[in-house]
Amino acid sequence: MNNKLEPKRVYARALDPIHIGAGGYRLGRVDNTIVRDPATDVPKIPGTSIAGVVRTFAEIVKEDDKKKEEKQKFRDVDIESVFGSKPGENKTEKGILQFYDGQIILFPVSSIQGTVWITTKELLGYWFGEIKDKNRENIKIPDEIGNEAYAIKGIDTDRKLNPREKNTDEYLNLGWLLLEVKKPEDGKEIALPQKIDNWVKRIVVVSDKLFSHIVNDNLEVRTSVRIDPETGTAAEGALFAYEAIPRGAVLGFEIGVDKALAKQKDIDTDVVDKIISAVSPYLRNLGIGGMGTRGFGRLEIDLGNNNGNGGETDAQS
């Protein structure tokens, strides 16, 4: 990784469904779809959406700090130097931060054992480094996973769907899908950063192919209707359906810091931690994306303690 642009990794849990609209309408299960990665068809949160709300909330925090008598550290942050100039302004100043698209790392699915979070070996490797247990021993998962699920946290593999069934194979339902469940050697369970470990109780690893299908089949879908202000009743032909990333999903996004530009502007490179910590209460209460008046959008933030190079989590160090 080029040291000029050092990414900071931030994790988030959806406290409400998250709807980042793709724009327009299309034929299908829902009218208002959400943004997806074109390569995997998995929903994502665009970097522009993250940058927009973080900047807006940062401006609110800065304005609040100005009204306080005591000196606040955030009051000295130059918003334009950090985020760049706004569109439509006469000047064009580049900011030191670069926001990347947010990815779903752990996706919640209903099962007979309760809520199970699914992920892939590649996602775990990218966001948390090598898959290890609390004793820092590697958890071996095959590179090629077929139509099975590898239980790496909280799954009771001795529990059968039908106790009277004599078949020795163990199965787990993920929504409507029934998969054979396997456990790594010695029954090892993954070690995750403390906050994320508290967020998720049961985790299975599936293949990339199944991950996309399971995610898209288990998105939250709601219907709404526009109310006619004159009659106070539903407007004719105004019923519409929309989808969202469900509550409980764990996401990860990266914020790059241009260290050379930060040095040139005399800005501390720890500004990301300062900004995210400051806007975290606003993300938790005001949220991100659309449908905010319908109870959507809130996020709980975890800054973690690792940079963008993968590596150990605080549970492994």
C-alpha positions in Angstrom: 0.0 0.0 0.0 1.3 3.4 -1.0 2.0 5.4 2.2 0.8 8.5 0.5 -2.8 7.4 0.8 -3.2 5.4 4.1 -6.7 4.0 4.5 -8.4 3.9 7.9 -10.9 1.1 8.4 -14.3 1.8 10.0 -16.9 -0.7 10.9 -20.6 -0.1 11.3 -23.8 -2.0 12.4 -27.1 -1.2 10.9 -29.5 -0.2 13.8 -32.3 0.2 11.2 -32.7 -0.9 7.6 -30.5 1.0 5.3 -31.8 2.3 1.9 -29.4 3.9 -0.5 -31.6 4.1 -3.6 -30.3 3.3 -7.1 -32.6 5.9 -8.6 -35.6 5.5 -10.8 -38.0 2.6 -11.0 -37.8 -0.8 -12.6 -40.0 -3.9 -13.2 -39.5 -6.6 -10.6 -40.0 -7.5 -7.0 -39.7 -3.9 -5.8 -40.1 -0.4 -7.3 -37.2 1.3 -5.5 -34.1 -0.8 -5.6 -30.8 -0.1 -3.7 -27.3 0.4 -5.0 -25.4 -2.8 -5.8 -21.9 -3.7 -6.8 -22.1 -4.5 -10.5 -19.6 -7.3 -10.3 -21.1 -9.3 -7.4 -24.7 -7.9 -7.3 -24.3 -7.5 -3.6 -25.7 -4.2 -2.1 -23.2 -1.6 -1.0 -23.1 1.9 0.4 -21.4 4.3 -2.1 -18.4 6.3 -0.9 -20.2 9.5 -2.0 -23.1 8.7 0.4 -20.7 8.2 3.3 -18.7 11.3 2.4 -21.8 13.4 2.2 -23.3 12.6 5.5 -20.0 12.6 7.4 -19.3 16.1 6.0 -22.7 17.4 6.8 -22.6 16.1 10.4 -19.0 17.4 10.7 -20.2 20.9 9.8 -23.0 20.6 12.4 -20.5 19.5 15.1 -18.1 22.3 14.2 -20.9 24.9 14.4 -22.0 23.6 17.8 -18.4 23.8 19.1 -18.3 27.4 18.0 -21.2 28.2 20.3 -19.5 26.7 23.4 -17.4 28.8 25.6 -14.8 26.2 26.4 -12.3 25.4 23.7 -13.2 22.3 21.6 -10.7 20.4 19.5 -13.1 20.0 16.6 -13.6 23.8 16.3 -10.2 24.1 14.8 -10.8 21.6 12.0 -11.0 23.3 8.6 -13.9 21.5 6.8 -12.9 22.5 3.3 -9.2 21.5 3.8 -10.3 18.1 5.0 -13.2 17.3 2.7 -12.5 19.7 -0.3 -14.6 22.5 -1.7 -18.3 21.9 -2.3 -19.7 21.6 -5.9 -20.8 24.9 -7.3 -18.2 26.9 -5.4 -15.9 29.2 -7.4 -12.7 27.5 -6.0 -11.8 23.9 -6.4 -9.8 22.7 -3.4 -9.0 19.0 -3.0 -9.6 17.5 0.4 -7.2 15.1 2.2 -9.9 12.4 2.7 -11.0 9.8 0.1 -14.1 7.8 0.9 -14.4 4.3 -0.5 -17.6 2.2 -1.0 -18.9 0.5 2.1 -19.2 -3.4 1.9 -21.4 -5.8 3.7 -19.1 -8.0 5.8 -21.6 -10.0 7.9 -25.2 -10.3 6.8 -28.0 -11.5 9.1 -30.3 -14.3 8.0 -33.1 -16.1 9.9 -32.5 -19.8 10.8 -33.8 -22.5 13.1 -31.0 -21.6 15.5 -31.9 -17.9 15.5 -30.2 -15.1 13.6 -27.1 -16.3 11.7 -24.6 -13.9 10.1 -23.2 -15.1 6.8 -19.9 -14.1 5.3 -17.2 -15.4 2.9 -13.6 -16.4 3.4 -12.5 -13.5 1.2 -14.4 -10.9 3.1 -13.0 -12.0 6.4 -9.5 -12.1 5.0 -9.8 -8.6 3.6 -11.3 -6.9 6.6 -9.8 -8.8 9.5 -6.7 -10.5 8.1 -6.0 -14.2 8.7 -8.9 -16.1 10.3 -7.7 -17.0 13.8 -9.2 -18.1 17.1 -8.6 -16.5 20.5 -5.4 -18.4 20.9 -4.1 -16.9 17.6 -4.2 -20.2 15.9 -5.3 -20.3 12.2 -8.8 -21.6 11.4 -8.5 -23.6 8.2 -11.3 -23.2 5.8 -11.1 -24.7 2.3 -10.4 -22.2 -0.6 -13.1 -23.9 -2.6 -16.4 -24.0 -0.7 -19.3 -25.8 -2.3 -22.9 -25.9 -1.2 -22.1 -26.0 2.5 -21.7 -23.6 5.4 -18.7 -23.6 7.7 -19.7 -22.7 11.3 -17.0 -20.5 12.9 -19.0 -19.0 15.8 -22.0 -20.0 17.9 -23.5 -22.7 15.7 -24.7 -25.9 17.4 -23.7 -28.6 14.9 -25.2 -31.3 17.1 -28.6 -29.9 16.6 -30.7 -31.7 13.9 -33.6 -30.2 12.0 -35.4 -33.5 12.7 -34.2 -35.2 15.9 -35.7 -38.6 14.7 -33.6 -38.5 11.5 -30.8 -41.0 11.7 -28.7 -39.3 9.0 -25.4 -38.2 10.5 -25.1 -35.1 8.3 -26.0 -31.8 10.1 -27.9 -29.1 8.2 -28.7 -25.5 8.8 -31.4 -23.4 7.1 -30.5 -19.9 6.0 -33.9 -18.5 5.1 -35.4 -20.9 2.6 -32.0 -22.5 1.8 -30.9 -25.7 3.5 -27.1 -26.3 3.7 -24.9 -28.9 5.1 -23.0 -27.4 8.0 -19.4 -28.2 8.8 -17.1 -27.1 11.5 -13.3 -26.3 11.3 -10.9 -28.8 13.0 -11.1 -28.9 16.8 -14.2 -26.8 16.7 -12.3 -23.5 16.7 -14.2 -20.2 16.7 -13.1 -16.9 15.2 -11.8 -14.1 17.2 -13.1 -10.7 16.2 -12.7 -7.1 17.4 -14.6 -6.9 20.7 -17.4 -4.6 19.6 -18.1 -6.7 16.4 -17.9 -9.9 18.5 -20.7 -8.5 20.7 -22.8 -7.6 17.6 -22.9 -11.0 16.1 -23.6 -14.3 17.9 -23.5 -16.9 15.2 -21.4 -16.9 12.0 -21.1 -19.2 9.0 -18.8 -19.0 6.0 -20.4 -19.7 2.6 -19.1 -19.5 -1.0 -19.1 -16.2 -2.9 -21.8 -17.6 -5.2 -24.1 -18.4 -2.4 -23.4 -15.2 -0.5 -24.8 -13.0 -3.3 -27.9 -15.2 -3.6 -28.6 -15.4 0.1 -28.1 -11.7 0.6 -30.4 -10.7 -2.2 -33.1 -13.2 -1.2 -33.1 -11.9 2.4 -33.1 -8.1 1.9 -35.9 -6.3 3.8 -38.8 -5.4 1.5 -41.4 -2.9 2.6 -44.4 -1.2 0.9 -45.6 2.3 1.5 -48.3 4.5 0.1 -48.5 8.2 -0.5 -51.1 10.0 1.6 -53.4 12.5 -0.2 -53.1 15.7 2.0 -56.6 16.8 1.1 -58.4 13.6 2.0 -56.0 12.1 4.5 -56.3 8.7 2.9 -54.1 6.7 0.5 -53.6 8.4 -2.9 -54.8 6.3 -5.8 -52.0 4.4 -7.6 -49.4 5.6 -5.1 -48.5 2.2 -3.6 -44.8 1.4 -4.0 -42.3 -1.2 -2.6 -38.7 -0.7 -1.7 -35.8 -2.8 -0.4 -33.2 -2.2 2.2 -30.1 -3.8 3.9 -31.7 -5.3 7.1 -31.1 -4.3 10.7 -28.1 -6.0 12.2 -25.9 -6.1 9.0 -22.3 -5.4 9.7 -20.5 -3.2 7.2 -17.0 -2.0 6.6 -15.7 1.1 4.8 -12.4 2.7 4.3 -11.3 6.3 4.4 -8.1 7.2 2.7 -5.9 10.0 4.1 -3.6 11.7 1.7 -0.6 12.1 4.0 1.4 14.2 1.7 -1.4 16.7 1.2 -2.2 16.6 4.9 1.4 17.5 5.7 1.2 20.3 3.1 -1.9 21.7 4.7 -0.5 21.1 8.2 -3.3 18.7 9.2 -2.8 15.8 11.6 -3.4 12.5 9.9 -5.4 11.3 13.0 -8.2 13.6 11.8 -10.2 10.6 10.6 -10.6 9.3 14.2 -11.5 12.8 15.4 -14.1 13.3 12.7 -15.7 9.8 12.9 -15.8 10.0 16.7 -17.5 13.4 16.5 -20.1 12.5 13.9 -20.9 9.0 15.4 -23.8 10.2 17.6 -25.4 11.8 14.5 -25.0 8.6 12.5 -26.6 6.8 15.4 -29.5 9.2 15.7 -30.0 10.8 12.2 -28.5 8.0 10.0 -27.6 7.7 6.4 -29.6 7.2 3.1 -33.2 7.5 2.3 -36.5 6.7 4.0 -35.3 8.4 7.2 -38.9 9.5 8.1 -39.9 5.8 7.9 -37.4 4.7 10.5 -34.5 3.9 8.3 -30.8 4.7 8.3 -29.2 4.6 11.8 -25.7 3.2 12.1 -23.5 2.3 15.1 -19.8 3.0 14.5 -16.7 1.0 15.5 -13.4 2.6 14.7 -11.4 -0.6 15.5 -7.7 -0.3 15.9 -6.2 -1.5 12.6 -5.2 0.4 9.4 -6.1 -0.6 5.9 -3.5 -3.4 5.5 -5.6 -6.2 7.0 -3.7 -7.8 9.8 -4.6 -8.6 13.4 -7.7 -7.5 15.2 -7.8 -6.3 18.8 -9.1 -9.7 19.7 -6.0 -11.4 18.3 -3.3 -9.0 19.4 
